């Protein structure tokens, strides 16, 4: 196998990681939306619909603990938040997959650059949670 074919395989694998992450996210969001619709189906009319289904002040999972509790209770909002989390983690997984590829290829320069990007993404994720 020549270098061009190997590079094409690597690019295809990384693209599959992105495609799979986005597809999984969309499916999760749709499932959460469907759960929310079926849970609140009886309140599709008048003020009760607006107050229950579209209530922006309602309990919304904002931490991993409340997300887990919401998922355990079958909350449609929690399932939708999970879909958003999957979508946000997809680029991180792509960088991680690239890091593994560079380890296998023993490409130290790209490994170090990718590891730096992964560290910066991790730091920004942690700092984003503190503010």
For each residue, the residues with C-beta under 8 A, 3 or more apart:
1: 5 6
2: 5 6
3: 6 7
4: 7 8
5: 1 2 8 9
6: 1 2 3 9 10
7: 3 4 10 11
8: 4 5 11 12
9: 5 6 12 13
10: 6 7 13 14 101
11: 7 8 14 15
12: 8 9 15 16
13: 9 10 16 17 97 101
14: 10 11 17 18 94 97 98 101
15: 11 12 18 19
16: 12 13 19 20
17: 13 14 20 21 90 93 94 97
18: 14 15 21 22 90 91 94
19: 15 16 22 23
20: 16 17 23 24
21: 17 18 24 25 86 87 89 90 93 94
22: 18 19 25 26 87 90
23: 19 20 26 27
24: 20 21 27 28 86
25: 21 22 28 29 83 84 86 87 90
26: 22 23 29 30 83
27: 23 24 30 31 83
28: 24 25 31 32 79 80 82 83 86
29: 25 26 32 33 79 80 83 84
30: 26 27 33 34 83
31: 27 28 34 35 79 83
32: 28 29 35 36 76 77 78 79 80 81 82 83
33: 29 30 36 37 76 80
34: 30 31 37 38 76
35: 31 32 38 39 74 75 76 79
36: 32 33 39 40 53 76 77 80
37: 33 34 40 41 76
38: 34 35 41
39: 35 36 76
40: 36 37 43 44 49 52 53
41: 37 38 44
42:
43: 40 48 49 52 53
44: 40 41 49 53
45: 48 49
46: 49 50
47: 50 51
48: 43 45 51 52
49: 40 43 44 45 46 52 53 54
50: 46 47 53 54 55
51: 47 48 54 55
52: 40 43 48 49 55 58
53: 36 40 43 44 49 50
54: 49 50 51
55: 50 51 52 58
56:
57:
58: 52 55 77
59: 66 70 77
60: 77 81
61: 66 67 69 70 75 77 78 81
62: 66
63: 66 67
64: 67 68
65: 68 69
66: 59 61 62 63 69 70 78
67: 61 63 64 70 71 78 81 82 85
68: 64 65 71 72
69: 61 65 66 72 73 78
70: 59 61 66 67 73 75 77 78 79 81
71: 67 68 74 75 78 79 82
72: 68 69
73: 69 70 78
74: 35 71
75: 35 61 70 71 78 79
76: 32 33 34 35 36 37 39 79 80
77: 32 36 58 59 60 61 70 80 81
78: 32 61 66 67 69 70 71 73 75 81 82
79: 28 29 31 32 35 70 71 75 76 82 83
80: 28 29 32 33 36 76 77 83 84
81: 32 60 61 67 70 77 78 84 85
82: 28 32 67 71 78 79 85 86
83: 25 26 27 28 29 30 31 32 79 80 86 87
84: 25 29 80 81 87 88
85: 67 81 82 88 89
86: 21 24 25 28 82 83 89 90
87: 21 22 25 83 84 90
88: 84 85 91 92
89: 21 85 86 92 93
90: 17 18 21 22 25 86 87 93 94
91: 18 88 94 95 121
92: 88 89 95 96 118 121 125
93: 17 21 89 90 96 97
94: 14 17 18 21 90 91 97 98
95: 91 92 98 99 114 117 118 121
96: 92 93 99 100 118
97: 13 14 17 93 94 100 101
98: 14 94 95 101 102 110 114
99: 95 96 102 103 111 114 115 118
100: 96 97 103 104
101: 10 13 14 97 98 104 105
102: 98 99 105 107 110 111 114
103: 99 100 106 111
104: 100 101
105: 101 102 110
106: 103
107: 102 110 111
108: 111 112
109: 112 113
110: 98 102 105 107 113 114
111: 99 102 103 107 108 114 115
112: 108 109 115 116
113: 109 110 116 117
114: 95 98 99 102 110 111 117 118
115: 99 111 112 118 119
116: 112 113 119 120
117: 95 113 114 120 121
118: 92 95 96 99 114 115 121 122
119: 115 116 122 123
120: 116 117 123 124
121: 91 92 95 117 118 124 125
122: 118 119 125 126
123: 119 120 126 127
124: 120 121 127 128
125: 92 121 122 128 129
126: 122 123 129 130
127: 123 124 130 131
128: 124 125 131
129: 125 126
130: 126 127
131: 127 128
